[in-house]
């Protein structure tokens, strides 16, 4: 069973969770968010493919998690990604803040020693935004 932990349930976290719920091979999405009402709404929308978990930056990544995705304010990403590396779990960060990206890049040697992949800059701007712009451009003869 493959479980993905999504930390953050704002606009980006919600989109990430929706994508993971719809992804073949992901059996369960674990949602960690600050607002219980938002988490409850997402659980209803996602049906039985998601469940709420108590997790906050600084916590140990649960043992049954196979991948971690952060969709948090930039100042919290480092702690979550570092915890994932410690646990030997791949992580993806949605931050686009330059300072935080530098901090996450500095974790690369730890990730390599742990044999895990960390993907940074996966958010909507510039990450996914760039991918979508490139896709849209491919639909035209000239851009």
N, C-alpha and C positions, 0 to 999 in steps of 0.2 A: 504494500500500500504506500503510495507516494503522497506525502503531506507537505504543503507549502504554507509557511507562516508569513502573513502580510501584516507588517507593523505600520499602522497609520490608516485611518479610514476617512480621509478627506477626499477631495476630487480625484487625485492621482491614485491613492490607495484603493478607492472604490473601483476605478477603471482596471487597475491591476488585478484585483480580486475577481472581477467579472471575467476578465480574460483567462485567468487561471481556472475558474470554475468551468469554463467552456473548453478547456484544453484537454484533449485525450491524453491519458497517462497521469493526470493529476487526479487523485482520488478524493482528496479532502483539502479544503482551504481553511486555515486557522486564522481568524481575524482578531487582531489586538488593536483596540482603539480606546481613546479617552472618554468618548461620549457613548454611554450604554444605549441610548435611544437610537443613535445612528447605527451602531453595531446590530441592534435588534432589527432595524429596518432592512439592513443588508442580509441578515440571516433569513428573513422572510423572503426576500427577493431571490436569494440563491437556493432556496429549498434545502434539501438534505446534504448538499455538497460542501457546506461550510458550517463551522462552529466557532463560538467565541472562546478566547483564551485570555487569561490574565498574563500579560507580558508588558514590560516597560523597559526602556533603555537602561542598561545596567544589570538586567536580569540575565540568568543563564538560559541559553536557548534550550527548549525542551528536547528530551532525548528522541522523541518520535518525529522530529522535524527533519525533512530532507532538503529543503531549500528555504532561505529567508529572503524576503523582499522588504526594503525599507521605503516608506513613502511618508517621510517625516520632515519637520523643519530641520534644516541642515545641521544645527548644533547637536542633534541626537544621533545622526547616522554613524559616526565613528564608533560609539559604544556598542551599537547593535551589530555592526559588521565585525568588529573585533570579537564580540561574543560568539558570533557564528564561526569565525575562524578557529577560536579556541575549541569549539565543539566539533570541528572538522566538517562543517556544513557550508556548501556554496551560498553566496549572498549576492544580491543585486541591490544597488542603491539608486534611487530616483533623483537624488540631489543634482543641482546644476550650479551650486555655489563654488567658486574657484578655490577658496580657502579649504573648504571641506573636501573637495576633490583631491587637493594636494595631501590632506591628512589621510584620505582613503588610499591614495597611491602609495603612501609610506607603509601601508600594511602589506604590500605585495610580498616582501620577503617572508613574513609570517604565514601568509596564505600558501606560498610555495612550499615552505617547510611542512605545512599541514596537508598539502596535496589537495587544496580546494581552490576553486575559481571564485574570484570576486569580479563582478561587473559593475562599473560605476557610470554615472551620467545617463541612466536609463529612463529618466523622466520625460515629460512631455516637451519641455523646452530646455535645452535644445535637442536632447536625445530622440524621443519618438517624433517630435515635431519635425526634425530633419528627415527622418525616414519617410514621414507622410508627405513632406514637400517633394522629396525625390520621387516618390511613387506618383504623385500628382503630375510632376513634370514629365514623367514617362508617357503620360496619356496624350501629350501634345507633340506635333512635329517640330515646333520651334518654341523655345522658351527664352 
